[in-house]
Amino acid sequence: MGLPSRRRGGTVARPPNAIAFVEVALVFRIASVLAVALVAAGIAAAAPHGHARAFEAWCSDDPVISVNGNLVDLQVQMPVTNLLTMRTTTLTIVVPRNVGGAVVVDDISAFPMHTTISATGPKWSGHGAVPITIDAYVSASSSYTTQVVATPVLNVSNLLGSPSSTSGWTNSLIALQISVGR
């Protein structure tokens, strides 16, 4: 008189479409993110093209680097309306020759990016913060403003990491000098 049981051998059988449901949910989430990005691009494209705009949608990729054990989140940002003109982005992080550095996460989700560490800077004294230079080069088919933002990742010795940034133009070198650590 009741509903048929789905028990087999003492365990509950998984519905045959459970995996398909998870896949559909994941596809829906990805499609939602893409839809929001397309709407933002449409709004930005429809905005009047004067000298000043109240809103500019930016997109970015953000690799994470480690310099002498200190994590830094890097972002190369550009207007989303120019995303399709961008070809490649190259980040070179110049650290002192006596300091270790590594690319922890090389995120390439928004546009092609290559990040490298170059231990060619002047020797570090071993005291105070470690000076580094972030060289960014964004290759694009047109010229537009881009910006580089470096934010120390929160850790025990640096609870409130404040970002440093600079801006420049595509097809030219953008250099940001910061110090990481104590």
N, C-alpha and C positions, 0 to 999 in steps of 0.2 A: 503494500500500500504506500510506502514512502518512495522517495527518489532513489534511483539506483546508485549504489556506492561506487566510487572510483578507486577503492582500495584494492591493491593487488599485493599479496605477500606481505601484508603488514605495513606497507609504505603507501603514501598518497601518490598516485600517478600524476605527473605533470601534464597539464593540458597540451595537446600536440601543437597548438599555435602560440605558446608562451614565448618562444624564441622569436617568432615572427612579430609578435606584439612589441617586443623590445626593439627590434630592428625598425619597425614602423615609427616608434616613438623617437628613435635617434634620427631618422630621416626627417621627421617633422621638425625636430629641434634645429637641425642644420638648415632646413628650408626656411624656418622662421628667421634665423639670423641673416640669411641671404636676402630675404624679403625686406627686412629692416634696413639693410645696407643699400638696397636698390631704391627704397623710398627716400632715404637720406640723400643719395646721389641725385635723384630727381628733384628734390627740393632745392639742393644746392645749385643745380643746373638752371632751374627756373628763376632763381634769385636775380635781381637786377645786378648788372656788372659795372657798378660804379667804383669809386676809389675806396669806399668804406662799406663794409658789410657787418651786420650785427651778429651773424652766425656763419661759421665756416666749419664744415664737417671734415675731420682729419682721420686718417687711418695710419696705422703704424705696425711695425714689427718690433719685437723686443727680445733680443738675445740677452742672456745673463752671463756675466763674466765673473771670474774670481781673480783677484789681485792680492797676493800675499795673504790669502785666506779671507779676504773681504769680498762679499758678493755685491755686484753692481748691476742693476737693471738698466739696459740701454734701450732707447727708442729712437728710431728714425721715423719722423712723421711727415706726412704730405697731405695736401688737400685730396679728399676722396674723389673729387671731380677730375683730378689729373692722374688717377691710378693707372688708367690704360695707356698713358704715354710713357710710363716708367719702364725701363728695360732691366737694369740690375742695380743693386746697391752693394758697395764694398765698405766694410768697416775694418780699420786697422787700429788696434789698441796698442800704443807704444808705452811699454813699461820700462823701468830701469833695468839695466842688464844683470843686476844681481838680485832681482825679485822674480818670484814665480808667478805665472799667470796662466789662465786656461779659459777656454770657452766652455761654460757649463751647459747652456741651452742655446742652440743656434736656431731660433724660431724663423721659419720661412713661410708662414701661413698666408700673409697678405701679398707679398711680392718677393721675387728672387733676391736673396741676400747672402753674402759670404762674410763671415767674421773671422779675423785672425788676430793672434797676439804676437807682437814683435818686441823682443827683449833687446832693444837697441838704444834705449834712453840712457841719460847719464846715471852713474851709480848712485844708489840711495844710501844715505848716511846710516840708516838703521834706526833713526830717531824721528818721531813724529809721523805725520801722514805720508803716504807714498804718492808722489806726483805721477800722473799718467796723462797722456794725450789721446783723444779719440778722434781719428781722422775718418770722415765719412765722405763718400763720393756716390752720388745718385746720378746714374746715367738715364737720360730721358730724351724723347724726341722733341720736346719743347722745354722752354725755360719757365720755372715757377719756384716759389719759395718752399723750402723744406726746413725742418728743425731737428736738432739732435738734443735729446734729454737723457741725463744720467742721474739715476736715483740709487743711493746706497740701500741695499736690502736690510731690513730691520734685523738687528742682532743685539746681543747683550751689551756691548760697549757703545752702540749707537742706536738708541731707541727711536729717535725721530730723525730719520734720514731726509734731508731736504734736497730737492732736485736742483741740478745745475743744467743750464741749457744755452744754446746758441742757435742762430738761424743763418741760412745762406740760400744759395740757388742751386738748382740742378746743374749738372755738367761742370761743376767746379768743386774744389775741395773745401769742406767745412771742418774746422778744427775746434775741438772743445778740450780745454785743459782743466783738470780737476785733481783733487787730492783725495785719497781714500784711506780709511783707517783712522787711527787716533788723531 
